[in-house]
Each structure stands twice: as C-alpha cells, then as structure tokens.
Amino acid sequence: MSKETLYFEDFEVGERFLSPARTITEADVVNFAGLSGDYNALHVDSEYAKDSIFGERIAHGLLGLTVSSGLFTRTDLNRRMVQSLITLLGINSWRFLGPLKFGDTIHLEIEIVGKEETSKPDRGIVYFKRKVINQRGKVIQEGTTPMLILRNNPKHKIKEEMKCL
C-alpha cells in the first residue's frame, strides 16, 4: 500500500485490511483491572475461575476492545488516514462472541462496509467493520466503527490553504 493520504473518495466498500498481531498477557489483564477498577473474579481469581464455564481466568471483554483499537492504529491503513481522519463517531453494535484468554494472540481484520455522504461537502462517513480474531482463526469480538473522513476536493483544499494565511 502506498503512503499517500486516503480521503473519503479513496475507500471502496469491500476492501479488507489486516493488523499486526499481539499476545494478551497476565500483565495486560492486571493493568487493565487496575486502570478500570474492574476486579471481577472471573479475571483476577484463579480459584473462582476454575469453576466458571471457561474453566480458567479470561481477559476483560473491554480489554479486547481497547487492544483492538490499538491494533487499528498500527495498520498502514491508519497511517494513511492520519491527515484525513476528523474523528471516530462511535462504536456500533460491538459483540463479544467468545472469551479472550490469557496467551491468546489476536489480530484485527478490517473491512470497509459502507460510506455515507454528509451535509458538509468537505467530509463523509466511512464504516469500518472490525473483527478481533484469535490464533485459532476464531472471531471473538466484532463491531462497526463509523469515522468522519475528509474529502479530497478543491473546496477542502482552498479552506486548508486559507488557514495557513
């Protein structure tokens, strides 16, 4: 993929991208529990977790969502959006489909699933379907993130040039 900035017009529905992988560690879970204040026994108590449906401690679901956000930023796709991304608009229908286990190595599969015009001519919304996939190829989390992206049009360029004056 080239290093040129991607604008709204450049995204094609159906395009797919992959992130690098990352292994979930004990330190990740302990640090997330401390940061979030979520000390649910399923995450921090080995004896309790032995009797759970998982048979062992699992990582927080929100830790998986958070790590997936970080994995997105490590993609070439993200690097090419740095100049054109205005904002993340939300997280739509995020689903937790399976446990995130200690030692799981996860990566993110990203697919462009939609584009939408806005009332402003210098921007549009791109919908990114994100799937968190473990080392066994199982999708353990997924959801869609709409992002507001600049257009690459003359009106936008004129506005940017005027800001520099």
C-alpha positions in Angstrom: 0.0 0.0 0.0 1.4 3.4 -0.9 2.0 6.1 1.7 -0.4 8.6 0.1 -3.2 10.0 2.3 -6.5 8.3 2.0 -9.6 10.5 1.6 -13.3 9.7 1.7 -13.3 9.1 -2.1 -10.5 6.6 -1.9 -12.3 4.0 0.3 -14.1 1.2 -1.6 -16.8 -1.0 0.1 -15.4 -4.5 0.4 -11.8 -3.5 0.8 -10.1 -5.5 3.6 -7.1 -4.8 5.8 -5.2 -6.7 8.5 -3.4 -5.5 11.6 -0.3 -6.9 13.2 -0.9 -9.4 16.0 -0.5 -9.0 19.7 -0.5 -11.6 22.6 -2.7 -10.9 25.6 -0.6 -11.3 28.8 -1.1 -11.6 32.5 0.3 -8.0 32.8 -2.3 -6.7 30.4 -5.2 -8.1 32.5 -3.7 -7.0 35.8 -3.0 -3.5 34.5 -6.5 -3.2 32.9 -8.1 -4.3 36.1 -6.2 -1.6 38.0 -6.9 1.1 35.4 -10.6 0.3 35.1 -11.3 -0.8 38.7 -12.9 -4.0 37.3 -11.7 -6.7 39.6 -14.3 -9.2 38.7 -13.3 -12.6 40.0 -13.5 -14.1 36.5 -10.5 -12.0 35.6 -8.4 -12.0 38.7 -9.2 -15.0 40.8 -7.9 -18.3 39.5 -9.7 -20.5 42.0 -13.1 -18.9 41.3 -12.5 -19.0 37.5 -11.8 -22.8 37.7 -15.5 -23.4 38.4 -16.7 -21.0 35.6 -17.9 -22.0 32.2 -14.5 -21.1 30.9 -12.5 -23.2 33.4 -9.9 -20.5 33.8 -9.5 -16.8 34.1 -10.2 -14.8 31.0 -9.4 -11.2 30.0 -11.9 -8.4 30.2 -14.0 -8.0 27.1 -13.4 -4.3 27.2 -9.6 -5.0 27.2 -10.1 -6.8 23.9 -12.0 -3.8 22.5 -9.2 -1.5 23.7 -6.4 -3.6 22.3 -8.3 -3.8 19.0 -8.3 0.0 18.9 -4.5 0.0 19.4 -4.1 -2.7 16.7 -6.1 -0.5 14.3 -3.6 2.3 14.8 -0.7 0.0 13.9 -2.0 -0.6 10.4 -0.8 1.1 7.2 -4.5 2.0 6.7 -4.4 4.1 9.8 -1.1 5.8 8.9 -2.6 6.8 5.6 -5.7 8.3 7.3 -3.8 10.4 9.8 -4.1 13.6 7.7 -7.7 12.9 6.7 -9.4 11.5 9.8 -11.5 14.0 11.6 -13.0 11.8 14.3 -14.3 8.4 15.4 -18.1 8.8 15.6 -18.9 5.8 17.7 -18.8 2.0 18.2 -21.8 0.4 16.7 -23.2 -3.0 17.9 -19.9 -4.3 19.4 -20.4 -8.0 20.2 -18.4 -10.3 22.4 -18.6 -13.7 20.7 -16.0 -15.7 22.6 -13.6 -15.5 25.5 -10.3 -13.6 25.3 -7.9 -15.9 27.1 -4.5 -15.3 28.6 -1.9 -16.1 26.0 -4.3 -15.5 23.0 -2.6 -13.8 20.1 -5.1 -11.6 18.4 -5.2 -9.5 15.2 -7.8 -7.3 13.6 -9.5 -7.8 10.3 -10.9 -4.5 9.0 -13.4 -4.3 6.1 -15.0 -1.2 4.6 -18.7 -1.9 4.8 -20.3 1.4 3.9 -19.9 5.0 3.0 -22.2 7.9 3.6 -22.4 11.5 2.3 -22.8 14.2 4.9 -24.4 17.7 4.6 -20.9 19.2 4.5 -19.1 19.0 1.2 -15.6 18.5 2.7 -16.3 15.3 4.6 -18.0 11.9 4.6 -18.5 8.9 6.9 -16.7 5.6 6.3 -17.9 2.5 8.1 -15.2 0.0 9.3 -16.2 -3.5 10.3 -13.6 -4.7 12.8 -13.2 -8.3 13.7 -10.9 -9.4 16.6 -9.5 -12.8 15.6 -7.5 -15.2 17.8 -4.6 -17.5 16.8 -7.1 -20.3 16.1 -8.9 -18.1 13.4 -12.0 -17.6 15.6 -13.7 -14.2 15.7 -14.0 -13.4 19.3 -15.3 -9.8 19.0 -16.7 -7.6 16.3 -18.3 -4.3 15.6 -18.5 -1.4 13.3 -16.9 2.0 13.8 -18.1 4.9 11.7 -15.3 7.5 11.1 -15.6 11.0 9.7 -13.1 11.4 6.9 -12.1 14.5 4.9 -12.8 14.6 1.1 -10.1 15.3 -1.3 -11.8 18.1 -3.2 -10.9 21.6 -4.3 -13.2 23.3 -1.8 -11.5 21.5 1.0 -8.0 22.4 -0.3 -9.0 26.1 -0.5 -10.1 26.0 3.1 -6.9 24.4 4.2 -4.8 26.9 2.3 -6.7 29.8 3.8 -6.0 28.5 7.3 -2.3 28.9 6.6 -2.5 32.6 5.7 
